Every structure is written in structure tokens, then in C-alpha cells.
Amino acid sequence: MEIVAISPDPSEQSQRLADGLRLGYRFLADADLAIARRYGLVHAGGGPEEQDVPRPATVVLDRDGVVRWFSVARNYQVRPDPDDVLRAVRAL
């Protein structure tokens, strides 16, 4: 199992945050929102300067890349219950 965070922020910025918080996973940059678009997670014009931004989401993929569990929120501060995510991972 691998946990990966995907952010539109530059990799260096995200990694500094991860290191500072002692997170045990890596961040990948999605500056052009290609990954967010692939999963239908772009909020068109939702940024402070009306730029496209990714919707906050948690996705559990199986080894073949098939989505097995999905949670998306309108508010970037809202995240799913960790126990729900853990149950989805354990069900793989």
C-alpha cells in the first residue's frame, strides 16, 4: 500500500510542508490539473482569481488503478473520517 498526496502546488513546497508535519507519504505536483481533470475533480473558476482549482478528494485505488472508494468535498477543509478511509483500504 502507498499513500500519495496530489497537489497543484510545486513539489518542493508540498514536500517542505510534509517534512514539517512529519507526514509519512510523498506529494506529487499536478500543476496543470491533468490528474484532477482525469477524475472530474476540477472546480472551474473556483480559485481566488477565478482560476480552475482541484476539488478536495480522497480516492482509494486498487493495484490495477480502479477506483474502489471516493470522497469529494465542496470545502477544502472538510476531509472524510480516517476510519472510513481505513475500512476502504482494508477491503482491498
Phi and psi in radians as a Rosetta constraint file:
Dihedral C 1 N 2 CA 2 C 2 CIRCULARHARMONIC -2.412 0.35
Dihedral N 2 CA 2 C 2 N 3 CIRCULARHARMONIC 2.375 0.35
Dihedral C 2 N 3 CA 3 C 3 CIRCULARHARMONIC -1.818 0.35
Dihedral N 3 CA 3 C 3 N 4 CIRCULARHARMONIC 2.279 0.35
Dihedral C 3 N 4 CA 4 C 4 CIRCULARHARMONIC -2.331 0.35
Dihedral N 4 CA 4 C 4 N 5 CIRCULARHARMONIC 2.301 0.35
Dihedral C 4 N 5 CA 5 C 5 CIRCULARHARMONIC -1.751 0.35
Dihedral N 5 CA 5 C 5 N 6 CIRCULARHARMONIC 2.410 0.35
Dihedral C 5 N 6 CA 6 C 6 CIRCULARHARMONIC -2.082 0.35
Dihedral N 6 CA 6 C 6 N 7 CIRCULARHARMONIC 2.255 0.35
Dihedral C 6 N 7 CA 7 C 7 CIRCULARHARMONIC -2.421 0.35
Dihedral N 7 CA 7 C 7 N 8 CIRCULARHARMONIC 2.626 0.35
Dihedral C 7 N 8 CA 8 C 8 CIRCULARHARMONIC -1.322 0.35
Dihedral N 8 CA 8 C 8 N 9 CIRCULARHARMONIC -0.175 0.35
Dihedral C 8 N 9 CA 9 C 9 CIRCULARHARMONIC -1.277 0.35
Dihedral N 9 CA 9 C 9 N 10 CIRCULARHARMONIC 2.699 0.35
Dihedral C 9 N 10 CA 10 C 10 CIRCULARHARMONIC -1.008 0.35
Dihedral N 10 CA 10 C 10 N 11 CIRCULARHARMONIC 2.545 0.35
Dihedral C 10 N 11 CA 11 C 11 CIRCULARHARMONIC -0.930 0.35
Dihedral N 11 CA 11 C 11 N 12 CIRCULARHARMONIC -0.757 0.35
Dihedral C 11 N 12 CA 12 C 12 CIRCULARHARMONIC -1.066 0.35
Dihedral N 12 CA 12 C 12 N 13 CIRCULARHARMONIC -0.741 0.35
Dihedral C 12 N 13 CA 13 C 13 CIRCULARHARMONIC -1.127 0.35
Dihedral N 13 CA 13 C 13 N 14 CIRCULARHARMONIC -0.805 0.35
Dihedral C 13 N 14 CA 14 C 14 CIRCULARHARMONIC -1.132 0.35
Dihedral N 14 CA 14 C 14 N 15 CIRCULARHARMONIC -0.695 0.35
Dihedral C 14 N 15 CA 15 C 15 CIRCULARHARMONIC -1.170 0.35
Dihedral N 15 CA 15 C 15 N 16 CIRCULARHARMONIC -0.639 0.35
Dihedral C 15 N 16 CA 16 C 16 CIRCULARHARMONIC -1.069 0.35
Dihedral N 16 CA 16 C 16 N 17 CIRCULARHARMONIC -0.747 0.35
Dihedral C 16 N 17 CA 17 C 17 CIRCULARHARMONIC -1.079 0.35
Dihedral N 17 CA 17 C 17 N 18 CIRCULARHARMONIC -0.825 0.35
Dihedral C 17 N 18 CA 18 C 18 CIRCULARHARMONIC -1.055 0.35
Dihedral N 18 CA 18 C 18 N 19 CIRCULARHARMONIC -0.764 0.35
Dihedral C 18 N 19 CA 19 C 19 CIRCULARHARMONIC -1.117 0.35
Dihedral N 19 CA 19 C 19 N 20 CIRCULARHARMONIC -0.750 0.35
Dihedral C 19 N 20 CA 20 C 20 CIRCULARHARMONIC -1.118 0.35
Dihedral N 20 CA 20 C 20 N 21 CIRCULARHARMONIC -0.589 0.35
Dihedral C 20 N 21 CA 21 C 21 CIRCULARHARMONIC -1.604 0.35
Dihedral N 21 CA 21 C 21 N 22 CIRCULARHARMONIC -0.033 0.35
Dihedral C 21 N 22 CA 22 C 22 CIRCULARHARMONIC 1.007 0.35
Dihedral N 22 CA 22 C 22 N 23 CIRCULARHARMONIC 0.778 0.35
Dihedral C 22 N 23 CA 23 C 23 CIRCULARHARMONIC -1.391 0.35
Dihedral N 23 CA 23 C 23 N 24 CIRCULARHARMONIC 2.450 0.35
Dihedral C 23 N 24 CA 24 C 24 CIRCULARHARMONIC -1.654 0.35
Dihedral N 24 CA 24 C 24 N 25 CIRCULARHARMONIC 0.553 0.35
Dihedral C 24 N 25 CA 25 C 25 CIRCULARHARMONIC -2.494 0.35
Dihedral N 25 CA 25 C 25 N 26 CIRCULARHARMONIC 2.930 0.35
Dihedral C 25 N 26 CA 26 C 26 CIRCULARHARMONIC -1.798 0.35
Dihedral N 26 CA 26 C 26 N 27 CIRCULARHARMONIC 2.781 0.35
Dihedral C 26 N 27 CA 27 C 27 CIRCULARHARMONIC -1.893 0.35
Dihedral N 27 CA 27 C 27 N 28 CIRCULARHARMONIC 2.451 0.35
Dihedral C 27 N 28 CA 28 C 28 CIRCULARHARMONIC -2.003 0.35
Dihedral N 28 CA 28 C 28 N 29 CIRCULARHARMONIC 2.511 0.35
Dihedral C 28 N 29 CA 29 C 29 CIRCULARHARMONIC -1.572 0.35
Dihedral N 29 CA 29 C 29 N 30 CIRCULARHARMONIC 2.383 0.35
Dihedral C 29 N 30 CA 30 C 30 CIRCULARHARMONIC -2.230 0.35
Dihedral N 30 CA 30 C 30 N 31 CIRCULARHARMONIC 1.018 0.35
Dihedral C 30 N 31 CA 31 C 31 CIRCULARHARMONIC -1.012 0.35
Dihedral N 31 CA 31 C 31 N 32 CIRCULARHARMONIC -0.617 0.35
Dihedral C 31 N 32 CA 32 C 32 CIRCULARHARMONIC -1.645 0.35
Dihedral N 32 CA 32 C 32 N 33 CIRCULARHARMONIC 0.093 0.35
Dihedral C 32 N 33 CA 33 C 33 CIRCULARHARMONIC 1.095 0.35
Dihedral N 33 CA 33 C 33 N 34 CIRCULARHARMONIC 0.422 0.35
Dihedral C 33 N 34 CA 34 C 34 CIRCULARHARMONIC -1.078 0.35
Dihedral N 34 CA 34 C 34 N 35 CIRCULARHARMONIC -0.729 0.35
Dihedral C 34 N 35 CA 35 C 35 CIRCULARHARMONIC -1.212 0.35
Dihedral N 35 CA 35 C 35 N 36 CIRCULARHARMONIC -0.770 0.35
Dihedral C 35 N 36 CA 36 C 36 CIRCULARHARMONIC -1.033 0.35
Dihedral N 36 CA 36 C 36 N 37 CIRCULARHARMONIC -0.715 0.35
Dihedral C 36 N 37 CA 37 C 37 CIRCULARHARMONIC -1.129 0.35
Dihedral N 37 CA 37 C 37 N 38 CIRCULARHARMONIC -0.712 0.35
Dihedral C 37 N 38 CA 38 C 38 CIRCULARHARMONIC -1.011 0.35
Dihedral N 38 CA 38 C 38 N 39 CIRCULARHARMONIC -0.625 0.35
Dihedral C 38 N 39 CA 39 C 39 CIRCULARHARMONIC -1.729 0.35
Dihedral N 39 CA 39 C 39 N 40 CIRCULARHARMONIC 0.175 0.35
Dihedral C 39 N 40 CA 40 C 40 CIRCULARHARMONIC 1.173 0.35
Dihedral N 40 CA 40 C 40 N 41 CIRCULARHARMONIC 0.617 0.35
Dihedral C 40 N 41 CA 41 C 41 CIRCULARHARMONIC -1.945 0.35
Dihedral N 41 CA 41 C 41 N 42 CIRCULARHARMONIC 0.455 0.35
Dihedral C 41 N 42 CA 42 C 42 CIRCULARHARMONIC -1.731 0.35
Dihedral N 42 CA 42 C 42 N 43 CIRCULARHARMONIC 2.243 0.35
Dihedral C 42 N 43 CA 43 C 43 CIRCULARHARMONIC -1.687 0.35
Dihedral N 43 CA 43 C 43 N 44 CIRCULARHARMONIC 1.706 0.35
Dihedral C 43 N 44 CA 44 C 44 CIRCULARHARMONIC -1.084 0.35
Dihedral N 44 CA 44 C 44 N 45 CIRCULARHARMONIC 2.178 0.35
Dihedral C 44 N 45 CA 45 C 45 CIRCULARHARMONIC 1.207 0.35
Dihedral N 45 CA 45 C 45 N 46 CIRCULARHARMONIC 0.302 0.35
Dihedral C 45 N 46 CA 46 C 46 CIRCULARHARMONIC -1.504 0.35
Dihedral N 46 CA 46 C 46 N 47 CIRCULARHARMONIC -0.076 0.35
Dihedral C 46 N 47 CA 47 C 47 CIRCULARHARMONIC -1.411 0.35
Dihedral N 47 CA 47 C 47 N 48 CIRCULARHARMONIC 2.958 0.35
Dihedral C 47 N 48 CA 48 C 48 CIRCULARHARMONIC -1.070 0.35
Dihedral N 48 CA 48 C 48 N 49 CIRCULARHARMONIC -0.448 0.35
Dihedral C 48 N 49 CA 49 C 49 CIRCULARHARMONIC -1.948 0.35
Dihedral N 49 CA 49 C 49 N 50 CIRCULARHARMONIC 0.501 0.35
Dihedral C 49 N 50 CA 50 C 50 CIRCULARHARMONIC 1.083 0.35
Dihedral N 50 CA 50 C 50 N 51 CIRCULARHARMONIC 0.410 0.35
Dihedral C 50 N 51 CA 51 C 51 CIRCULARHARMONIC -1.451 0.35
Dihedral N 51 CA 51 C 51 N 52 CIRCULARHARMONIC 2.795 0.35
Dihedral C 51 N 52 CA 52 C 52 CIRCULARHARMONIC -1.202 0.35
Dihedral N 52 CA 52 C 52 N 53 CIRCULARHARMONIC 2.432 0.35
Dihedral C 52 N 53 CA 53 C 53 CIRCULARHARMONIC -2.372 0.35
Dihedral N 53 CA 53 C 53 N 54 CIRCULARHARMONIC 2.714 0.35
Dihedral C 53 N 54 CA 54 C 54 CIRCULARHARMONIC -1.343 0.35
Dihedral N 54 CA 54 C 54 N 55 CIRCULARHARMONIC 2.557 0.35
Dihedral C 54 N 55 CA 55 C 55 CIRCULARHARMONIC -1.393 0.35
Dihedral N 55 CA 55 C 55 N 56 CIRCULARHARMONIC 2.504 0.35
Dihedral C 55 N 56 CA 56 C 56 CIRCULARHARMONIC -1.203 0.35
Dihedral N 56 CA 56 C 56 N 57 CIRCULARHARMONIC 2.223 0.35
Dihedral C 56 N 57 CA 57 C 57 CIRCULARHARMONIC -2.563 0.35
Dihedral N 57 CA 57 C 57 N 58 CIRCULARHARMONIC 2.689 0.35
Dihedral C 57 N 58 CA 58 C 58 CIRCULARHARMONIC -2.153 0.35
Dihedral N 58 CA 58 C 58 N 59 CIRCULARHARMONIC 2.216 0.35
Dihedral C 58 N 59 CA 59 C 59 CIRCULARHARMONIC -2.234 0.35
Dihedral N 59 CA 59 C 59 N 60 CIRCULARHARMONIC 2.308 0.35
Dihedral C 59 N 60 CA 60 C 60 CIRCULARHARMONIC -1.911 0.35
Dihedral N 60 CA 60 C 60 N 61 CIRCULARHARMONIC 2.101 0.35
Dihedral C 60 N 61 CA 61 C 61 CIRCULARHARMONIC -1.912 0.35
Dihedral N 61 CA 61 C 61 N 62 CIRCULARHARMONIC 2.569 0.35
Dihedral C 61 N 62 CA 62 C 62 CIRCULARHARMONIC -1.473 0.35
Dihedral N 62 CA 62 C 62 N 63 CIRCULARHARMONIC -3.092 0.35
Dihedral C 62 N 63 CA 63 C 63 CIRCULARHARMONIC -1.088 0.35
Dihedral N 63 CA 63 C 63 N 64 CIRCULARHARMONIC -0.393 0.35
Dihedral C 63 N 64 CA 64 C 64 CIRCULARHARMONIC -1.608 0.35
Dihedral N 64 CA 64 C 64 N 65 CIRCULARHARMONIC 0.048 0.35
Dihedral C 64 N 65 CA 65 C 65 CIRCULARHARMONIC 1.459 0.35
Dihedral N 65 CA 65 C 65 N 66 CIRCULARHARMONIC 0.225 0.35
Dihedral C 65 N 66 CA 66 C 66 CIRCULARHARMONIC -1.467 0.35
Dihedral N 66 CA 66 C 66 N 67 CIRCULARHARMONIC 2.303 0.35
Dihedral C 66 N 67 CA 67 C 67 CIRCULARHARMONIC -1.199 0.35
Dihedral N 67 CA 67 C 67 N 68 CIRCULARHARMONIC 2.133 0.35
Dihedral C 67 N 68 CA 68 C 68 CIRCULARHARMONIC -1.916 0.35
Dihedral N 68 CA 68 C 68 N 69 CIRCULARHARMONIC -0.345 0.35
Dihedral C 68 N 69 CA 69 C 69 CIRCULARHARMONIC -2.733 0.35
Dihedral N 69 CA 69 C 69 N 70 CIRCULARHARMONIC 2.509 0.35
Dihedral C 69 N 70 CA 70 C 70 CIRCULARHARMONIC -2.611 0.35
Dihedral N 70 CA 70 C 70 N 71 CIRCULARHARMONIC 2.368 0.35
Dihedral C 70 N 71 CA 71 C 71 CIRCULARHARMONIC -2.453 0.35
Dihedral N 71 CA 71 C 71 N 72 CIRCULARHARMONIC 2.256 0.35
Dihedral C 71 N 72 CA 72 C 72 CIRCULARHARMONIC -2.274 0.35
Dihedral N 72 CA 72 C 72 N 73 CIRCULARHARMONIC 2.535 0.35
Dihedral C 72 N 73 CA 73 C 73 CIRCULARHARMONIC -2.225 0.35
Dihedral N 73 CA 73 C 73 N 74 CIRCULARHARMONIC 2.711 0.35
Dihedral C 73 N 74 CA 74 C 74 CIRCULARHARMONIC -1.417 0.35
Dihedral N 74 CA 74 C 74 N 75 CIRCULARHARMONIC -0.466 0.35
Dihedral C 74 N 75 CA 75 C 75 CIRCULARHARMONIC -1.866 0.35
Dihedral N 75 CA 75 C 75 N 76 CIRCULARHARMONIC 2.231 0.35
Dihedral C 75 N 76 CA 76 C 76 CIRCULARHARMONIC -1.142 0.35
Dihedral N 76 CA 76 C 76 N 77 CIRCULARHARMONIC -0.272 0.35
Dihedral C 76 N 77 CA 77 C 77 CIRCULARHARMONIC -1.533 0.35
Dihedral N 77 CA 77 C 77 N 78 CIRCULARHARMONIC -0.119 0.35
Dihedral C 77 N 78 CA 78 C 78 CIRCULARHARMONIC -1.701 0.35
Dihedral N 78 CA 78 C 78 N 79 CIRCULARHARMONIC 2.212 0.35
Dihedral C 78 N 79 CA 79 C 79 CIRCULARHARMONIC -2.263 0.35
Dihedral N 79 CA 79 C 79 N 80 CIRCULARHARMONIC 2.714 0.35
Dihedral C 79 N 80 CA 80 C 80 CIRCULARHARMONIC -1.211 0.35
Dihedral N 80 CA 80 C 80 N 81 CIRCULARHARMONIC 2.790 0.35
Dihedral C 80 N 81 CA 81 C 81 CIRCULARHARMONIC -1.090 0.35
Dihedral N 81 CA 81 C 81 N 82 CIRCULARHARMONIC 2.243 0.35
Dihedral C 81 N 82 CA 82 C 82 CIRCULARHARMONIC -0.977 0.35
Dihedral N 82 CA 82 C 82 N 83 CIRCULARHARMONIC -0.569 0.35
Dihedral C 82 N 83 CA 83 C 83 CIRCULARHARMONIC -1.136 0.35
Dihedral N 83 CA 83 C 83 N 84 CIRCULARHARMONIC -0.615 0.35
Dihedral C 83 N 84 CA 84 C 84 CIRCULARHARMONIC -1.133 0.35
Dihedral N 84 CA 84 C 84 N 85 CIRCULARHARMONIC -0.745 0.35
Dihedral C 84 N 85 CA 85 C 85 CIRCULARHARMONIC -1.151 0.35
Dihedral N 85 CA 85 C 85 N 86 CIRCULARHARMONIC -0.757 0.35
Dihedral C 85 N 86 CA 86 C 86 CIRCULARHARMONIC -1.072 0.35
Dihedral N 86 CA 86 C 86 N 87 CIRCULARHARMONIC -0.710 0.35
Dihedral C 86 N 87 CA 87 C 87 CIRCULARHARMONIC -1.062 0.35
Dihedral N 87 CA 87 C 87 N 88 CIRCULARHARMONIC -0.729 0.35
Dihedral C 87 N 88 CA 88 C 88 CIRCULARHARMONIC -1.123 0.35
Dihedral N 88 CA 88 C 88 N 89 CIRCULARHARMONIC -0.711 0.35
Dihedral C 88 N 89 CA 89 C 89 CIRCULARHARMONIC -1.159 0.35
Dihedral N 89 CA 89 C 89 N 90 CIRCULARHARMONIC -0.768 0.35
Dihedral C 89 N 90 CA 90 C 90 CIRCULARHARMONIC -1.155 0.35
Dihedral N 90 CA 90 C 90 N 91 CIRCULARHARMONIC -0.418 0.35
Dihedral C 90 N 91 CA 91 C 91 CIRCULARHARMONIC -1.338 0.35
Dihedral N 91 CA 91 C 91 N 92 CIRCULARHARMONIC -0.175 0.35
